Each structure stands twice: as structure tokens, then as C-alpha cells.
Amino acid sequence: MAIEILMPALSPTMEEGTLAKWLKKEGDTVESGDIIAEIETDKATMEFEAVDEGVMGKILVAEGTSGVKVNEAIAILLEEGEDASAMDSASAPADSASSTKDAAPAPTPKEAQPAPASSGGKAPAAPVKDGKRLFASPLARRIADQNGVDLTTLTGSGPKGRIVKSDVEGAKAGAAAAPATKAAAPTAPTASAAAAAKGASSDTIAKMYEGREYEVIELNGMRKTIAARLTEAKQQIPHFYLRREVSLDALMKFRGDLNKQLAGRGVKLSVNDFIIKACALALQSVPDANAVWAGDRVFKLKPSDVAVAVAIEGGLFTPVLKDAENKSLSALSAEMKDLAGRARDKKLAPHEYQGGSFAISNLGMFGIQNFDAVINPPHGAILAVGAGLKKPVVNADGELGVATMMSMTLSVDHRVIDGALGAELMKAICENLENPMLMLA
């Protein structure tokens, strides 16, 4: 019996994904455990293993298709001895416009995309010409409906004359070429998710810039997720901010001495490694601040699981260093380098960037002196780290001197951490950084 291969849920929060690449083609033999595809979630590109074995009979979703819902059929696997006819019962779409089950052709690749909100999640009804139903894919019907294309005027190029996406887009392009009255106005994106964070629609924004040259950049899964989560964070999390400067002179000297001793092992510690360790130990010193917001309660964590923001092309990851309080500086440094490298390649597994109670965002390497970071829910706080700069200071003996000072801002969720508790946490972080020897005790 033919087996439907479904879009997998590769993380607990995954609802849809992009089929980035097929590693098996139609006719290939598939063994259980074979990597058959690469699936791109909102955060990572992950390998998809086959559970069953057989022959790849039909690929239903083409490479590059985005918005494929979890548990939608993406391919048909034939068991040994089966031929293509076995796919009919597995892949033929049901005909809701008919009382009988028509043997409609299998959906062509890229048919599994969700309908826009305006259609209520369903494609328009199948067109009828001369009393007979015309077969058209759901995606083709949606595109035609959005662009005013009459499907009865088209000849389908799909299986058994089925009208597919490319047929409609070709008709749409031909229709658009005739009334070229607005030469300077690019086509506005149709996805309302891209419009001003649920403000004005993209069509409204496009009218404001009519006649101006611009490029439309569609949102990928990562940018949609970042937009949604940050909007949620700023709207729902009651942020407050604690700011301090910390002297780095003792840390810089200590770091230099350590790196000389570790050079033979190929280890070079960064200032960020010390910041991670300082935060992890501070969360142990102030355990009530090692907590997350859980909707109607607070979860107080025992280990210090510290997330660190890593900028990648088109977005960012926050890989989590778990049990950071128990790891040496060299171990934290090696783990952070590994996580950051795989984050940039989008090869992190969900458990490597989910969780944690506290995050660090360091923009000091870009020369940024100070900034306020947005809390990454459900974390209780995030530390924004600026650049270390030489500044005039008044020493303990009252003399004027020069010291390397670093500005830090702690963004705190007031539902989880009160002002005095947040100040206590910030004090502990600064004490660890200004007395780095204590972090090795």
C-alpha cells in the first residue's frame, strides 16, 4: 500500500516549514533511516529521515516550497512490488464539488501552501466550463482569485490538463503587460504579514510610495518569527532597565595572562566568555532571579542555562549554554564557538536554541557603547553589553586616572523580577567581572 510521507514537526512549536531540498528523487530506493530531505524551520535547516522503506513514487511538494503545514503530504512512498497506480488512493485530492470521488490527478509540486487569511484557508471552488468541471490545483485557484484571472480561458499544462500555478502566473503576467500605466510603481506584496507589524496593509504602504523606486523583500520564516516574537515581547512584557558601568582592567589583565598559558592548547578566551561565566555564577548567587514567566506562574530554574544572541544573515539565533555555572572558561569558549558556527550555517537542533532563563546580547564588537535589548520570552532578563572604552575615572584614593569601562543594561521582566532583585543580580554580574579570579574559585 502506498505510504504518504508527511511534513514532520521538527520542533515543539513548528507549525509549518520550507522544503529546502530533496535528497531522494522519484524512482530512488529509500531505506529506513535514509536522509530524504532537508526541512527549513523558522530557525534551522534540519535533515529529515525516512521511517519506512520503499521506492520514492511521487514528490508532491517541490524544493523551495514554503508554508507547508505540519502533517501535510509531501511525497508518496511505494512499497516493494507496487506501481504508480497505487498512488491514486493515497494522493488524489477529494472533490468537494462532486458527490463522487473523482480520480483527480495528484497535486503538482508546491500545491500544499496555505491560503491567505482573506480566503478563510480554503481555495475558491473549482471552475466549470460548458457544464463540466475544470481541474485546477487549489494554489492555482487561489492565485487566479487574487488576480482576477478567469480559469475557464486557460489551458492546463499539468497532468491530464490540470491547471497549475505556472499557467495562472503566465496569464497574470500577460494581463499585467497591457495596462502599463504606472511604470514606476512596483507590485506590492500580497502577504499582509509583511505590513508594518499589523499596522497598515502592504497595499496601503505601497500607495504611499507610489512613483518611488523600491525593492519588495518577502519575509522568510525566520523574519516572520522574529517580528511576531519581538512584537509580542514589547507589547506584553513589562520591561524595566538597569544600567551600570563595569571596570574591565582587572579582567583584561587576567584574560591576557590566561591566554598566554592556554596558547599551547590552542585556546583563546574572549571577553564574552567571561561575561557568560559571570552571568551564570550571578544567577546562582541570586537564585530568585533565575526564573522564567510561564503564563500564570513563574518557573524558577536550578541550573544556569544562559542564551547568547548570535547574528546570522537575515536574523539571529540565541543558542543556549546549559549548566554554564559548572563549565570552565575554556569549555564555555569551545562550546560557544561550536554553537555560533552551526547557528550561522542554520544547523542547530531545536533543543540547542530553546529554553534558558537569561540571555546576553553583545554589540560591543561593533563599537556600540550602550543599548537596550528586548527580552526573549519566556526569559526573565537579558543583558545588553556595549564596548569597553578607556575613560577618565576617579580612583579609590581620589586621584584622576584612566580605566577601561564597559556599559551594560539589564532589561528585566517585572512580572518575574522586581527592581531590587534585578539590582542585586546586576551587582553580582559586575562583581564577577571586576574580580575575575573569583570565577575560578
Protein Blocks (a to p, Z undefined) as FASTA:
>chain_A
ZZddddddfbfklmbdcdfbacbdehiacdehiafbdcddfkbccddddfbgcddfbdfb
dghiahiaehiafbdcddehiafklmmmmmmccdfkbcbdcdbddddehklcccdfklno
pacddddeehiacdddfklmmmmmmnopafklpccfbehhiacfklmmmmmmmmmmmmmm
blmlccddfblklggghiacfklmmmmmgoiacddddddfklmmmmmmmmmmmmmmccdd
ddddddfklmmmmmmmmmmmmmmnopacdfklmmmmmmmmmmmmmmmlmccdehjaccdd
fbdcdddddddehiacddddehklmpcfklmmmmmmmmmmmmmnopacfklmggjjbdcd
dfklnopabdcdddddfbfbdcddddddddddddfkopacddddddddddddfklmcfkl
mmmmmmmmmmmmmmmmlmmZZ
